[in-house]
Amino acid sequence: MEQLQTALTTIKVLRSSVGQVFEALSNGLRADHGEENKETKYLCELQELLNTVGVSLRDVEQAINSLNPPPGPFNLASTSFLGQETTQERQALYSSLINSYKWTDKVHEYSNIAQSLLSQNNLKRSYTNASRGKRGRIQSSSHNLSPPQVDNVIGQFDRLFPDMTFTISRPFASNAVLQITLGHVLKAVVAFKGIMVEWIVVKGYNESMDLWTESRYKVFRKVTENAHAAMLHFYSPALPELALRSLMTWFHSLISLFNDPCKRCGLYLHSALPPTWRDFRTLEPFHQECKP
Ligand SMILES: [Zn+2]
């Protein structure tokens, strides 16, 4: 690869020195050749430039001789058929194919980097960390309740918060996905791992619910962000049921999302948003900019 790079560089040098010859030729005799012996000076200059071309050419030849020809034709698999396309718009496929290959390579590279960064992340909650207690010894994984136990815990919330409805589904084997409707204000999807909350998406009351897309409304995207903060704040592998109850109590306080003024500035709107932050302890509403 390095040899190829050198060869390409020498070719560039050759092209530029040839270019200089033609430039000198096209300019002809110039004022800076003076009056005396101007032809001789001009010819000397050309001679010198041609010598440089000769040297550059020799460099190119040397660089090319040191290259090893590829062992056989490149295997392009079925993409080689793209070259036989006759219609104009399909011929462009090859370059977009190359681009998508490059793109996939990058995705691969970035995901490897992300993976190594995330594996150092202390906030990681499932699998390894969640089963360890504070003293580092391995506990029985208290978050790993059976589906009926999880249903039972969630059923308690149903009685605790009459203005919230909870719908449990299990699209991914045994782990529950909980759909919450909070009054007529908003909806949320909560993904569980055992009884631990893994992910929350908050959306508007009229939006379609799924785990993978965010709300089209800024206010609910902000609430989703804050719900993630709450999810991490209330995370407690030792007391997972209490953690979930605290999170749900916090979440329930959002029922007055559009009705409560900010505790600090007393206004309803700030930057066209209601107070989307709820204090974790007091549940008091604050604007993003006003939170303590
Ligand atoms: Zn405020």
py3Dmol code that shows the C-alpha trace and the ligand (Angstrom):
import py3Dmol

protein = """\
ATOM      1  CA  MET A   1       0.000   0.000   0.000  1.00  0.00           C
ATOM      2  CA  GLU A   2       2.817   2.366   0.910  1.00  0.00           C
ATOM      3  CA  GLN A   3       4.630   1.573  -2.350  1.00  0.00           C
ATOM      4  CA  LEU A   4       1.494   2.374  -4.296  1.00  0.00           C
ATOM      5  CA  GLN A   5       1.245   5.680  -2.460  1.00  0.00           C
ATOM      6  CA  THR A   6       4.879   6.519  -3.365  1.00  0.00           C
ATOM      7  CA  ALA A   7       4.256   5.602  -7.006  1.00  0.00           C
ATOM      8  CA  LEU A   8       1.210   7.856  -7.137  1.00  0.00           C
ATOM      9  CA  THR A   9       3.189  10.699  -5.588  1.00  0.00           C
ATOM     10  CA  THR A  10       5.994  10.337  -8.142  1.00  0.00           C
ATOM     11  CA  ILE A  11       3.424  10.428 -10.936  1.00  0.00           C
ATOM     12  CA  LYS A  12       2.074  13.652  -9.488  1.00  0.00           C
ATOM     13  CA  VAL A  13       5.586  15.117  -9.415  1.00  0.00           C
ATOM     14  CA  LEU A  14       6.142  14.069 -13.047  1.00  0.00           C
ATOM     15  CA  ARG A  15       2.908  15.675 -14.148  1.00  0.00           C
ATOM     16  CA  SER A  16       3.748  18.910 -12.416  1.00  0.00           C
ATOM     17  CA  SER A  17       7.267  19.046 -13.942  1.00  0.00           C
ATOM     18  CA  VAL A  18       5.848  18.383 -17.425  1.00  0.00           C
ATOM     19  CA  GLY A  19       3.338  21.122 -16.738  1.00  0.00           C
ATOM     20  CA  GLN A  20       6.180  23.521 -15.926  1.00  0.00           C
ATOM     21  CA  VAL A  21       7.864  22.740 -19.287  1.00  0.00           C
ATOM     22  CA  PHE A  22       4.689  23.584 -21.181  1.00  0.00           C
ATOM     23  CA  GLU A  23       4.145  26.699 -19.111  1.00  0.00           C
ATOM     24  CA  ALA A  24       7.657  27.934 -19.929  1.00  0.00           C
ATOM     25  CA  LEU A  25       7.107  27.082 -23.583  1.00  0.00           C
ATOM     26  CA  SER A  26       3.814  28.903 -23.806  1.00  0.00           C
ATOM     27  CA  ASN A  27       5.232  31.987 -22.095  1.00  0.00           C
ATOM     28  CA  GLY A  28       8.107  32.176 -24.601  1.00  0.00           C
ATOM     29  CA  LEU A  29      10.795  34.842 -24.042  1.00  0.00           C
ATOM     30  CA  ARG A  30      10.074  36.863 -20.937  1.00  0.00           C
ATOM     31  CA  ALA A  31      11.243  40.232 -19.686  1.00  0.00           C
ATOM     32  CA  ASP A  32      13.247  38.650 -16.888  1.00  0.00           C
ATOM     33  CA  HIS A  33      15.487  36.953 -19.445  1.00  0.00           C
ATOM     34  CA  GLY A  34      16.985  40.417 -20.011  1.00  0.00           C
ATOM     35  CA  GLU A  35      18.209  41.816 -23.309  1.00  0.00           C
ATOM     36  CA  GLU A  36      21.569  40.127 -23.569  1.00  0.00           C
ATOM     37  CA  ASN A  37      21.698  36.492 -24.729  1.00  0.00           C
ATOM     38  CA  LYS A  38      18.046  36.109 -24.038  1.00  0.00           C
ATOM     39  CA  GLU A  39      17.657  33.134 -26.392  1.00  0.00           C
ATOM     40  CA  THR A  40      20.487  31.244 -24.719  1.00  0.00           C
ATOM     41  CA  LYS A  41      19.065  31.930 -21.273  1.00  0.00           C
ATOM     42  CA  TYR A  42      15.644  30.771 -22.388  1.00  0.00           C
ATOM     43  CA  LEU A  43      17.042  27.563 -23.882  1.00  0.00           C
ATOM     44  CA  CYS A  44      19.037  26.916 -20.692  1.00  0.00           C
ATOM     45  CA  GLU A  45      15.865  27.289 -18.669  1.00  0.00           C
ATOM     46  CA  LEU A  46      14.022  24.818 -20.901  1.00  0.00           C
ATOM     47  CA  GLN A  47      16.962  22.436 -20.730  1.00  0.00           C
ATOM     48  CA  GLU A  48      16.828  22.508 -16.932  1.00  0.00           C
ATOM     49  CA  LEU A  49      13.102  21.892 -16.837  1.00  0.00           C
ATOM     50  CA  LEU A  50      13.436  18.974 -19.242  1.00  0.00           C
ATOM     51  CA  ASN A  51      16.165  17.515 -17.038  1.00  0.00           C
ATOM     52  CA  THR A  52      13.761  17.679 -14.088  1.00  0.00           C
ATOM     53  CA  VAL A  53      11.172  15.860 -16.198  1.00  0.00           C
ATOM     54  CA  GLY A  54      13.770  13.170 -16.969  1.00  0.00           C
ATOM     55  CA  VAL A  55      14.569  12.749 -13.272  1.00  0.00           C
ATOM     56  CA  SER A  56      10.871  12.592 -12.354  1.00  0.00           C
ATOM     57  CA  LEU A  57      10.268  10.018 -15.084  1.00  0.00           C
ATOM     58  CA  ARG A  58      13.077   7.874 -13.731  1.00  0.00           C
ATOM     59  CA  ASP A  59      11.535   8.106 -10.238  1.00  0.00           C
ATOM     60  CA  VAL A  60       8.179   6.981 -11.621  1.00  0.00           C
ATOM     61  CA  GLU A  61       9.758   4.021 -13.385  1.00  0.00           C
ATOM     62  CA  GLN A  62      11.607   3.012 -10.257  1.00  0.00           C
ATOM     63  CA  ALA A  63       8.496   3.316  -8.084  1.00  0.00           C
ATOM     64  CA  ILE A  64       6.444   1.294 -10.546  1.00  0.00           C
ATOM     65  CA  ASN A  65       9.083  -1.434 -10.832  1.00  0.00           C
ATOM     66  CA  SER A  66       8.976  -1.926  -7.093  1.00  0.00           C
ATOM     67  CA  LEU A  67       5.209  -2.570  -7.190  1.00  0.00           C
ATOM     68  CA  ASN A  68       3.966  -6.136  -7.120  1.00  0.00           C
ATOM     69  CA  PRO A  69       1.187  -6.818  -9.577  1.00  0.00           C
ATOM     70  CA  PRO A  70      -1.971  -8.111  -7.868  1.00  0.00           C
ATOM     71  CA  PRO A  71      -2.085 -11.931  -7.829  1.00  0.00           C
ATOM     72  CA  GLY A  72      -5.237 -12.219  -9.930  1.00  0.00           C
ATOM     73  CA  PRO A  73      -8.275 -10.275 -11.010  1.00  0.00           C
ATOM     74  CA  PHE A  74     -10.179  -8.680  -8.108  1.00  0.00           C
ATOM     75  CA  ASN A  75     -13.173 -10.682  -7.096  1.00  0.00           C
ATOM     76  CA  LEU A  76     -16.120  -8.332  -7.424  1.00  0.00           C
ATOM     77  CA  ALA A  77     -18.682 -11.121  -7.113  1.00  0.00           C
ATOM     78  CA  SER A  78     -22.006 -10.232  -8.680  1.00  0.00           C
ATOM     79  CA  THR A  79     -21.209  -6.497  -8.585  1.00  0.00           C
ATOM     80  CA  SER A  80     -19.138  -6.998 -11.766  1.00  0.00           C
ATOM     81  CA  PHE A  81     -22.411  -7.422 -13.645  1.00  0.00           C
ATOM     82  CA  LEU A  82     -23.219  -3.822 -12.845  1.00  0.00           C
ATOM     83  CA  GLY A  83     -20.605  -2.846 -15.417  1.00  0.00           C
ATOM     84  CA  GLN A  84     -22.717  -4.492 -18.122  1.00  0.00           C
ATOM     85  CA  GLU A  85     -25.693  -2.283 -17.422  1.00  0.00           C
ATOM     86  CA  THR A  86     -26.673  -0.141 -20.362  1.00  0.00           C
ATOM     87  CA  THR A  87     -29.243   2.202 -18.839  1.00  0.00           C
ATOM     88  CA  GLN A  88     -27.840   5.453 -17.569  1.00  0.00           C
ATOM     89  CA  GLU A  89     -29.436   5.550 -14.134  1.00  0.00           C
ATOM     90  CA  ARG A  90     -28.330   2.031 -13.261  1.00  0.00           C
ATOM     91  CA  GLN A  91     -24.705   2.695 -14.088  1.00  0.00           C
ATOM     92  CA  ALA A  92     -24.600   5.016 -11.104  1.00  0.00           C
ATOM     93  CA  LEU A  93     -25.300   2.037  -8.853  1.00  0.00           C
ATOM     94  CA  TYR A  94     -21.684   0.958  -8.708  1.00  0.00           C
ATOM     95  CA  SER A  95     -20.406   4.120  -7.063  1.00  0.00           C
ATOM     96  CA  SER A  96     -23.275   4.212  -4.587  1.00  0.00           C
ATOM     97  CA  LEU A  97     -22.517   0.579  -3.827  1.00  0.00           C
ATOM     98  CA  ILE A  98     -18.910   1.496  -3.065  1.00  0.00           C
ATOM     99  CA  ASN A  99     -20.155   4.328  -0.871  1.00  0.00           C
ATOM    100  CA  SER A 100     -22.426   2.038   1.048  1.00  0.00           C
ATOM    101  CA  TYR A 101     -19.529  -0.377   1.568  1.00  0.00           C
ATOM    102  CA  LYS A 102     -17.452   2.459   2.953  1.00  0.00           C
ATOM    103  CA  TRP A 103     -20.372   3.492   5.122  1.00  0.00           C
ATOM    104  CA  THR A 104     -20.795  -0.035   6.497  1.00  0.00           C
ATOM    105  CA  ASP A 105     -17.091  -0.168   7.235  1.00  0.00           C
ATOM    106  CA  LYS A 106     -17.384   3.058   9.186  1.00  0.00           C
ATOM    107  CA  VAL A 107     -20.425   1.838  11.101  1.00  0.00           C
ATOM    108  CA  HIS A 108     -18.448  -1.238  12.005  1.00  0.00           C
ATOM    109  CA  GLU A 109     -15.487   0.802  13.137  1.00  0.00           C
ATOM    110  CA  TYR A 110     -17.568   3.268  15.170  1.00  0.00           C
ATOM    111  CA  SER A 111     -19.617   0.539  16.795  1.00  0.00           C
ATOM    112  CA  ASN A 112     -16.409  -1.177  17.889  1.00  0.00           C
ATOM    113  CA  ILE A 113     -15.231   2.067  19.465  1.00  0.00           C
ATOM    114  CA  ALA A 114     -18.624   2.658  21.049  1.00  0.00           C
ATOM    115  CA  GLN A 115     -18.656  -0.879  22.379  1.00  0.00           C
ATOM    116  CA  SER A 116     -15.296  -0.453  24.072  1.00  0.00           C
ATOM    117  CA  LEU A 117     -16.384   2.893  25.550  1.00  0.00           C
ATOM    118  CA  LEU A 118     -19.725   1.585  26.768  1.00  0.00           C
ATOM    119  CA  SER A 119     -18.149  -1.434  28.380  1.00  0.00           C
ATOM    120  CA  GLN A 120     -16.379   0.963  30.770  1.00  0.00           C
ATOM    121  CA  ASN A 121     -19.632   2.725  31.591  1.00  0.00           C
ATOM    122  CA  ASN A 122     -20.487   2.469  35.278  1.00  0.00           C
ATOM    123  CA  LEU A 123     -24.147   3.197  34.658  1.00  0.00           C
ATOM    124  CA  LYS A 124     -24.592  -0.089  32.883  1.00  0.00           C
ATOM    125  CA  ARG A 125     -27.456  -1.758  34.656  1.00  0.00           C
ATOM    126  CA  SER A 126     -28.149  -5.168  33.251  1.00  0.00           C
ATOM    127  CA  TYR A 127     -26.392  -8.509  33.100  1.00  0.00           C
ATOM    128  CA  THR A 128     -23.160  -8.157  35.053  1.00  0.00           C
ATOM    129  CA  ASN A 129     -23.466  -5.120  37.292  1.00  0.00           C
ATOM    130  CA  ALA A 130     -27.058  -5.593  38.305  1.00  0.00           C
ATOM    131  CA  SER A 131     -26.319  -8.889  39.998  1.00  0.00           C
ATOM    132  CA  ARG A 132     -23.582  -7.483  42.184  1.00  0.00           C
ATOM    133  CA  GLY A 133     -24.232  -5.848  45.528  1.00  0.00           C
ATOM    134  CA  LYS A 134     -22.414  -2.823  46.896  1.00  0.00           C
ATOM    135  CA  ARG A 135     -19.700  -4.918  48.451  1.00  0.00           C
ATOM    136  CA  GLY A 136     -18.913  -6.508  45.130  1.00  0.00           C
ATOM    137  CA  ARG A 137     -19.981  -9.999  46.002  1.00  0.00           C
ATOM    138  CA  ILE A 138     -22.352 -11.707  43.651  1.00  0.00           C
ATOM    139  CA  GLN A 139     -25.894 -11.679  44.950  1.00  0.00           C
ATOM    140  CA  SER A 140     -28.783 -13.669  43.720  1.00  0.00           C
ATOM    141  CA  SER A 141     -30.054 -11.442  40.934  1.00  0.00           C
ATOM    142  CA  SER A 142     -32.925  -9.779  42.748  1.00  0.00           C
ATOM    143  CA  HIS A 143     -34.151  -8.004  39.630  1.00  0.00           C
ATOM    144  CA  ASN A 144     -34.707 -11.261  37.843  1.00  0.00           C
ATOM    145  CA  LEU A 145     -38.336 -11.864  38.784  1.00  0.00           C
ATOM    146  CA  SER A 146     -40.547 -14.273  36.909  1.00  0.00           C
ATOM    147  CA  PRO A 147     -43.183 -12.809  34.552  1.00  0.00           C
ATOM    148  CA  PRO A 148     -46.112 -13.374  36.993  1.00  0.00           C
ATOM    149  CA  GLN A 149     -44.148 -11.639  39.777  1.00  0.00           C
ATOM    150  CA  VAL A 150     -43.465  -8.671  37.489  1.00  0.00           C
ATOM    151  CA  ASP A 151     -47.157  -8.542  36.522  1.00  0.00           C
ATOM    152  CA  ASN A 152     -48.036  -8.570  40.194  1.00  0.00           C
ATOM    153  CA  VAL A 153     -45.729  -5.634  41.000  1.00  0.00           C
ATOM    154  CA  ILE A 154     -47.090  -3.609  38.096  1.00  0.00           C
ATOM    155  CA  GLY A 155     -50.639  -4.526  39.130  1.00  0.00           C
ATOM    156  CA  GLN A 156     -49.999  -2.743  42.426  1.00  0.00           C
ATOM    157  CA  PHE A 157     -49.322   0.493  40.545  1.00  0.00           C
ATOM    158  CA  ASP A 158     -52.602   0.103  38.751  1.00  0.00           C
ATOM    159  CA  ARG A 159     -54.346   0.355  42.133  1.00  0.00           C
ATOM    160  CA  LEU A 160     -51.975   3.019  43.444  1.00  0.00           C
ATOM    161  CA  PHE A 161     -52.458   5.459  40.543  1.00  0.00           C
ATOM    162  CA  PRO A 162     -56.070   5.380  39.325  1.00  0.00           C
ATOM    163  CA  ASP A 163     -55.391   7.978  36.609  1.00  0.00           C
ATOM    164  CA  MET A 164     -52.702   5.864  34.993  1.00  0.00           C
ATOM    165  CA  THR A 165     -53.374   2.815  32.863  1.00  0.00           C
ATOM    166  CA  PHE A 166     -50.801   0.059  32.485  1.00  0.00           C
ATOM    167  CA  THR A 167     -50.715  -2.451  29.659  1.00  0.00           C
ATOM    168  CA  ILE A 168     -48.139  -5.211  29.727  1.00  0.00           C
ATOM    169  CA  SER A 169     -46.938  -7.036  26.660  1.00  0.00           C
ATOM    170  CA  ARG A 170     -44.035  -9.403  26.128  1.00  0.00           C
ATOM    171  CA  PRO A 171     -42.822  -9.071  22.551  1.00  0.00           C
ATOM    172  CA  PHE A 172     -39.256 -10.064  23.491  1.00  0.00           C
ATOM    173  CA  ALA A 173     -39.581 -13.434  25.225  1.00  0.00           C
ATOM    174  CA  SER A 174     -39.970 -13.091  28.986  1.00  0.00           C
ATOM    175  CA  ASN A 175     -39.103  -9.407  29.436  1.00  0.00           C
ATOM    176  CA  ALA A 176     -42.068  -7.100  29.845  1.00  0.00           C
ATOM    177  CA  VAL A 177     -42.795  -3.982  27.830  1.00  0.00           C
ATOM    178  CA  LEU A 178     -45.150  -1.706  29.703  1.00  0.00           C
ATOM    179  CA  GLN A 179     -47.350   0.858  28.046  1.00  0.00           C
ATOM    180  CA  ILE A 180     -48.450   3.630  30.360  1.00  0.00           C
ATOM    181  CA  THR A 181     -51.128   6.205  29.689  1.00  0.00           C
ATOM    182  CA  LEU A 182     -50.975   9.148  32.049  1.00  0.00           C
ATOM    183  CA  GLY A 183     -54.360  10.844  32.179  1.00  0.00           C
ATOM    184  CA  HIS A 184     -54.927  12.507  28.817  1.00  0.00           C
ATOM    185  CA  VAL A 185     -51.476  14.072  28.940  1.00  0.00           C
ATOM    186  CA  LEU A 186     -48.971  11.609  27.617  1.00  0.00           C
ATOM    187  CA  LYS A 187     -48.073   8.016  27.001  1.00  0.00           C
ATOM    188  CA  ALA A 188     -44.902   6.096  27.686  1.00  0.00           C
ATOM    189  CA  VAL A 189     -43.363   2.780  26.753  1.00  0.00           C
ATOM    190  CA  VAL A 190     -41.121   1.202  29.363  1.00  0.00           C
ATOM    191  CA  ALA A 191     -38.904  -1.761  28.555  1.00  0.00           C
ATOM    192  CA  PHE A 192     -38.043  -4.027  31.457  1.00  0.00           C
ATOM    193  CA  LYS A 193     -35.290  -6.484  32.157  1.00  0.00           C
ATOM    194  CA  GLY A 194     -36.806  -8.570  34.900  1.00  0.00           C
ATOM    195  CA  ILE A 195     -38.110  -5.825  37.176  1.00  0.00           C
ATOM    196  CA  MET A 196     -35.360  -3.321  36.221  1.00  0.00           C
ATOM    197  CA  VAL A 197     -36.291  -0.507  33.862  1.00  0.00           C
ATOM    198  CA  GLU A 198     -34.089  -0.616  30.780  1.00  0.00           C
ATOM    199  CA  TRP A 199     -35.560   2.089  28.574  1.00  0.00           C
ATOM    200  CA  ILE A 200     -38.311   4.673  28.517  1.00  0.00           C
ATOM    201  CA  VAL A 201     -39.847   6.548  25.613  1.00  0.00           C
ATOM    202  CA  VAL A 202     -42.408   9.276  26.347  1.00  0.00           C
ATOM    203  CA  LYS A 203     -44.749  10.465  23.627  1.00  0.00           C
ATOM    204  CA  GLY A 204     -47.830  12.564  23.137  1.00  0.00           C
ATOM    205  CA  TYR A 205     -51.259  11.191  23.870  1.00  0.00           C
ATOM    206  CA  ASN A 206     -52.083  10.987  20.167  1.00  0.00           C
ATOM    207  CA  GLU A 207     -48.822   9.426  18.979  1.00  0.00           C
ATOM    208  CA  SER A 208     -48.207   5.834  17.992  1.00  0.00           C
ATOM    209  CA  MET A 209     -46.299   3.884  20.592  1.00  0.00           C
ATOM    210  CA  ASP A 210     -43.110   1.980  19.945  1.00  0.00           C
ATOM    211  CA  LEU A 211     -39.742   1.727  21.613  1.00  0.00           C
ATOM    212  CA  TRP A 212     -37.609   2.889  18.721  1.00  0.00           C
ATOM    213  CA  THR A 213     -38.814   6.288  17.577  1.00  0.00           C
ATOM    214  CA  GLU A 214     -38.858   9.471  19.580  1.00  0.00           C
ATOM    215  CA  SER A 215     -41.792  11.827  19.886  1.00  0.00           C
ATOM    216  CA  ARG A 216     -42.346  14.409  17.191  1.00  0.00           C
ATOM    217  CA  TYR A 217     -42.986  16.987  19.930  1.00  0.00           C
ATOM    218  CA  LYS A 218     -40.042  18.696  21.570  1.00  0.00           C
ATOM    219  CA  VAL A 219     -41.751  18.770  24.961  1.00  0.00           C
ATOM    220  CA  PHE A 220     -42.066  14.967  25.064  1.00  0.00           C
ATOM    221  CA  ARG A 221     -38.520  14.466  23.811  1.00  0.00           C
ATOM    222  CA  LYS A 222     -37.420  16.620  26.741  1.00  0.00           C
ATOM    223  CA  VAL A 223     -39.600  14.617  29.125  1.00  0.00           C
ATOM    224  CA  THR A 224     -38.088  11.399  27.711  1.00  0.00           C
ATOM    225  CA  GLU A 225     -34.613  12.754  28.470  1.00  0.00           C
ATOM    226  CA  ASN A 226     -35.646  13.590  32.032  1.00  0.00           C
ATOM    227  CA  ALA A 227     -37.302  10.210  32.414  1.00  0.00           C
ATOM    228  CA  HIS A 228     -33.955   8.623  31.513  1.00  0.00           C
ATOM    229  CA  ALA A 229     -32.316  10.735  34.191  1.00  0.00           C
ATOM    230  CA  ALA A 230     -34.986   9.580  36.665  1.00  0.00           C
ATOM    231  CA  MET A 231     -34.536   5.971  35.573  1.00  0.00           C
ATOM    232  CA  LEU A 232     -30.816   6.192  36.413  1.00  0.00           C
ATOM    233  CA  HIS A 233     -31.466   8.156  39.603  1.00  0.00           C
ATOM    234  CA  PHE A 234     -33.932   5.621  41.007  1.00  0.00           C
ATOM    235  CA  TYR A 235     -31.854   2.656  39.911  1.00  0.00           C
ATOM    236  CA  SER A 236     -31.319   0.299  42.808  1.00  0.00           C
ATOM    237  CA  PRO A 237     -30.506  -3.364  42.154  1.00  0.00           C
ATOM    238  CA  ALA A 238     -30.805  -4.152  45.854  1.00  0.00           C
ATOM    239  CA  LEU A 239     -34.377  -2.832  46.155  1.00  0.00           C
ATOM    240  CA  PRO A 240     -35.743  -3.061  42.611  1.00  0.00           C
ATOM    241  CA  GLU A 241     -39.427  -2.894  43.577  1.00  0.00           C
ATOM    242  CA  LEU A 242     -38.978   0.232  45.652  1.00  0.00           C
ATOM    243  CA  ALA A 243     -36.920   1.733  42.814  1.00  0.00           C
ATOM    244  CA  LEU A 244     -39.733   1.072  40.371  1.00  0.00           C
ATOM    245  CA  ARG A 245     -42.328   2.490  42.745  1.00  0.00           C
ATOM    246  CA  SER A 246     -40.254   5.668  43.183  1.00  0.00           C
ATOM    247  CA  LEU A 247     -39.862   5.971  39.437  1.00  0.00           C
ATOM    248  CA  MET A 248     -43.610   5.531  38.897  1.00  0.00           C
ATOM    249  CA  THR A 249     -44.414   8.107  41.603  1.00  0.00           C
ATOM    250  CA  TRP A 250     -42.031  10.502  39.888  1.00  0.00           C
ATOM    251  CA  PHE A 251     -43.579   9.707  36.538  1.00  0.00           C
ATOM    252  CA  HIS A 252     -47.090  10.247  37.891  1.00  0.00           C
ATOM    253  CA  SER A 253     -46.157  13.814  38.853  1.00  0.00           C
ATOM    254  CA  LEU A 254     -45.975  14.590  35.126  1.00  0.00           C
ATOM    255  CA  ILE A 255     -49.779  14.474  35.008  1.00  0.00           C
ATOM    256  CA  SER A 256     -49.716  18.221  35.666  1.00  0.00           C
ATOM    257  CA  LEU A 257     -47.075  18.798  32.978  1.00  0.00           C
ATOM    258  CA  PHE A 258     -49.088  21.544  31.287  1.00  0.00           C
ATOM    259  CA  ASN A 259     -50.892  22.868  34.376  1.00  0.00           C
ATOM    260  CA  ASP A 260     -48.170  23.645  36.900  1.00  0.00           C
ATOM    261  CA  PRO A 261     -46.071  26.799  36.849  1.00  0.00           C
ATOM    262  CA  CYS A 262     -42.322  26.570  37.428  1.00  0.00           C
ATOM    263  CA  LYS A 263     -41.347  26.543  41.087  1.00  0.00           C
ATOM    264  CA  ARG A 264     -38.553  29.039  40.529  1.00  0.00           C
ATOM    265  CA  CYS A 265     -39.728  31.599  37.970  1.00  0.00           C
ATOM    266  CA  GLY A 266     -43.467  31.114  38.487  1.00  0.00           C
ATOM    267  CA  LEU A 267     -44.082  31.067  34.730  1.00  0.00           C
ATOM    268  CA  TYR A 268     -45.870  28.396  32.752  1.00  0.00           C
ATOM    269  CA  LEU A 269     -43.726  28.647  29.649  1.00  0.00           C
ATOM    270  CA  HIS A 270     -40.024  29.223  29.211  1.00  0.00           C
ATOM    271  CA  SER A 271     -38.500  28.955  25.710  1.00  0.00           C
ATOM    272  CA  ALA A 272     -41.981  27.822  24.657  1.00  0.00           C
ATOM    273  CA  LEU A 273     -41.772  24.756  26.919  1.00  0.00           C
ATOM    274  CA  PRO A 274     -43.652  23.977  30.147  1.00  0.00           C
ATOM    275  CA  PRO A 275     -41.687  22.913  33.244  1.00  0.00           C
ATOM    276  CA  THR A 276     -40.502  19.491  32.043  1.00  0.00           C
ATOM    277  CA  TRP A 277     -38.254  18.761  34.999  1.00  0.00           C
ATOM    278  CA  ARG A 278     -39.612  17.235  38.203  1.00  0.00           C
ATOM    279  CA  ASP A 279     -37.455  17.229  41.279  1.00  0.00           C
ATOM    280  CA  PHE A 280     -36.627  13.620  42.194  1.00  0.00           C
ATOM    281  CA  ARG A 281     -37.407  14.111  45.862  1.00  0.00           C
ATOM    282  CA  THR A 282     -40.081  16.798  46.133  1.00  0.00           C
ATOM    283  CA  LEU A 283     -41.583  16.255  42.627  1.00  0.00           C
ATOM    284  CA  GLU A 284     -41.744  20.050  42.238  1.00  0.00           C
ATOM    285  CA  PRO A 285     -41.908  21.287  38.629  1.00  0.00           C
ATOM    286  CA  PHE A 286     -39.051  23.292  37.122  1.00  0.00           C
ATOM    287  CA  HIS A 287     -38.134  24.502  33.684  1.00  0.00           C
ATOM    288  CA  GLN A 288     -35.024  22.945  32.226  1.00  0.00           C
ATOM    289  CA  GLU A 289     -33.238  26.278  32.706  1.00  0.00           C
ATOM    290  CA  CYS A 290     -34.622  26.843  36.228  1.00  0.00           C
ATOM    291  CA  LYS A 291     -33.930  23.481  37.812  1.00  0.00           C
ATOM    292  CA  PRO A 292     -31.884  23.604  41.006  1.00  0.00           C
TER     293      PRO A 292
END
"""
ligand_1 = """\
1
ZN
Zn -38.861 28.461 35.356
"""
view = py3Dmol.view(width=600, height=400)
view.addModel(protein, "pdb")
view.setStyle({"model": 0}, {"cartoon": {"style": "trace"}})
view.addModel(ligand_1, "xyz")
view.setStyle({"model": 1}, {"stick": {}})
view.zoomTo()
view.show()
